[in-house]
Amino acid sequence: MHPGKASPILEVEGLTLSFGGIKALTDVGFEVAPGSITTVIGPNGAGKTSLFNTISGFYKPSVGRIRFQGADITATRPPERARLGLARSFQNIALFRGMTVLDNIKLGRHAHLRTNVFDALVYFGRARHEEMKLREEIEERIIDFLEIDHIRHMPVSVLSYGLQKRVEMARALAMRPKVLMLDEPVAGMNREETEDMARFILDVREEWGVTVLMVEHDMGMVMDLSDHVVVLNFGQVIADGTPAEVQADPEVIKAYLGSGEVSELRQRLHQALAVEA
């Protein structure tokens, strides 16, 4: 670590993850600086979601360590990681579709509630006070922030895909995260929805001071928002740096363009190379 440089809030060290004889991740390592937006990218099947599942505790690595705020959390269970300040959304929306938006968001605070089962059953004293404070926090801070006041009492099942993704982000924010992990936050969205989500992600960092770690395929958004980009290919880190450094990396160009994918990344990589030339 350089003198004067802040300690990383999240450290991934030499992670290896195997399913049977197949290695999903091999010696993956990188750091996430506090207050940054770090994005993990890579072709389909590169191991991005496996990495997210390992960091959030759903998968246990065969080798390697995960440190959060300097503490080793490799063996820590997912609920405890949430209590420590790691919150995430999912690639496939994981909301309770029959419940309202407000009730789905309230579930995000479950890991931090102090009342016991008896308090909750009789709903008085601590339970009632905590419920009122929770609702006030969600209504005044999270719902207003994400501009979903008009849908707060609607069941999730009737919402558009873009609004459901926003509700899932709201539930993650209800956990009061120090690091917000977003798995493909704009996948399947139209341009307007994508622009709205990009604005919310920037505001979460700027206004709430939350560090963001995300997986995303929209290269325009990645290059515009990210401070730091990590590139995976076949479960290994092939590049790690600023968006400009990653754009010009020969291994990244080979990984994407060699796969035959036609995307905005092709244009951006060619532009970066032209500037370097």
N, C-alpha and C positions, 0 to 999 in steps of 0.2 A: 504494500500500500504506500502511495506517495505521501510525503509530509503535507499536512493540511487537508488531505482528501478524506471525505466522510467515509466511515465504515459502511460496507454494503448492508442493506437491510435483509437481503436474501442471498444466500450463497449455495450454489449447486456444485458439488465436487465429485467428479469421477463416477457419475451414476451409470450403472449397467443394469438393465432389466431384461429378463428372458422369459419367454413363454414356451415351455418345453425346450426344444432345441433351437428355437428362433430367438435371436436377440433383437428386441425392439429398440433398446438404447445401448450404446457402447461408449463408456468413458465420457459422458456428457458433463461439461462443466462451464459455468459462467456466473457472473455476479450481477445483481440488480442494485443500482444506487438509490438511496432514499429520495423520493420526490421525482423520480424519473418515469418515463414511459418506455418500457422495454418490450419489444415484439419478437416473438419466435415465428419464423417463417420456414417454408420448405415445401417441396413437391408433395403430392398426395402419397401417404404411406411413409413419410419421413420420420414419424415418431413423435409428432408435436402433441397430440392428445395423450399419448402414453406418458410423455414428460409431465404434462399438467396433472394427470391422475397420480403420478408419483409424488409431485410436490405437494399436492393437496391430501395425500395419505391414502388414497384408494388402492394404490399399488405399492408393494414393498420392494425396493431395489435389492438385487443380489449383492451388489457392490456399490459403495459410494455413500456420501453424506449430504444432508440438507441442513443448512443452518439458517435460522430466522432470528434476526437481531442478536447474532452472536451465539445463540443457543442451539445445540444439536437437536433437531426435531425428527430425525430419521425414523425413530421408533414411536413417535407420537401419533395417537389415533386422530382421525379426521375431526371429530367434535372438539377435541382439545386444540387442534390447530386453528379452528374457527374462533375459539375463545381467545387465542393468542393474537388474532388479528389477520388471519389468512381467509379471505372470502372469495368465492368463485361463482361464475356462471357456467353454463354447459353448452356444448355445441348443439345438442338436441334439447330443446326447451324442456325444463324439468319443473313445471309449475303444476299446481293442483287445479285442473281445469274447471271443476265444479264449484270452486271457492271464488270469492270476490277478490278483486285486486288488493284491497286493503288487508284482507285476511292472509293472502299469500305473502304480502310484505311483512306482516307482523311475525310470521313464522321465522323470518330471518333473525329475529332477536331472541329466539328461544334459547340459544346456547348461553346467553348472558343473563337470563332471568334468575332472580334470587328466591322467588317464592317456591314453596314445596307443593306436593300434590294435594295435601289437605287444604292449604290456602286457596289453591285454584278451584277445588271442588265447592267450597262454601262461598268463595268470591267475596271476601271482606278483608278489611285491614290491609296488610301488605299487598295482597293480590290485586285488590281493587285500585290501590294507589299506583302500583306498578303498571297496571293496564292503562290507566289514565295518562300517565307520563309517557308510556310507549306510544299510545295513539297520538298524543300531542306532538311528539318528536317526528313521527312518520308523516302526519298531516302537514305540519308547518315546515319541515325541512326537506324530506325526501320527495314527497308527492309534488310539492311546489317546485322543487329543483328540477325534477324530470318532466314537469308540465303534464301530469296525468291526473289532475284534480277532477276533470270531467268524467273519468272512467273509474274512480276509486271504488264505487259500489257495484260495478258491473262484474259478472262472472268472467273469468279469464277466457272461457270457451268461445265467447262471442267476439273477442278482440282480433284485430288484424295481427299478422305475424310480427310486424315491426313493433306494435304496441306490446305484444307479449314479451319480446326481447327487452323492451324498456322496463317492463314489470319485473323481469328476472334480475335486471341490473339493480332495480330498487330493492329487491329482497336481499341481494348481496350487500348493498350499502347499509341496510338495516342492521347488519352484523357489526357495524362500526369498524370496518377493516383498516388495517395499516397498509396492507397490500391487497389490491383488488385484481383478481385473476379473471380475465375475460376470454372465453374460448369462442373464437369467431363471432364477435359481437355484431357484425353487420352482414353476416351470411344470409342470403335470400332477401335482402332489403332492396328497395328501389333507391334512386339517387337522393331523393329528398330525405328519406328515412336514414340513409347512410350519413348524410351531412348533419342531421340532428344528433345522431349517436356520436359522431366524431366531436361535435361541440360539447356534448355532455362529458365525454371522456377527458377532454382538455380541462373542462371546468372542475371536474372531480379532483384533478391534480392541482389546479391553480387555487381553487376556492376552499377545498377541503384538506389539501395537503396529503392526499392519498397517493401512494406509489401504485403504478399500474403495470401489470405484466399480462400481455395478451398474445393469443395466437390469432393470426388473421391472414386471409388470402387476398384481400383488396389492396394491391400494391400502391395505389395512389394514396390511400389512407395511411398505410404503413409508413411510406416515405415522408408524408407530410406531418404526421403526429409524433413519430418515434424519436427518442433521444439515442436509443441503443437498439441494435437489431442483431439477433442470433439466428443463424441459418443452420437448419438440420437437413441432412440427406442420408437416407438409409440408417437412421438412428445415431448419426455422429454429427458433431459440430464441424462445419466446413468453413464458417466465417463468423466473426464476432466483432462488431464495431459500429461506427456511426452509419446512418443511411448512405452517405456518400461513399464511404469505404466499402460497404457491402455491394453497392451497385456496380462498382468497378472491379470486384474480385473475380478473377478468372474461374475459380471453382464454382462460384454462384451462377455465373453465366452458363457454364457447362451443365450444372445440375438442372437449371430451368429450361434453357433452350435445347439442350440435348434430349429432353423428354418429349419434345414436340408440342409443348403447350404454347398457345398463342394468347398472350395477355398483355395488359398494360406494362407489365414488367419488361417485356421485350423492348418496347419503345424507350422506357426509362433507362435500361441498361445501355442501349445503343447511344442514347443522348449523353450518358455519363462518359462512355468511352470516347465519344467525339470531343467532349470537353477536355478530357485527359490528353488526347492526341494533339 
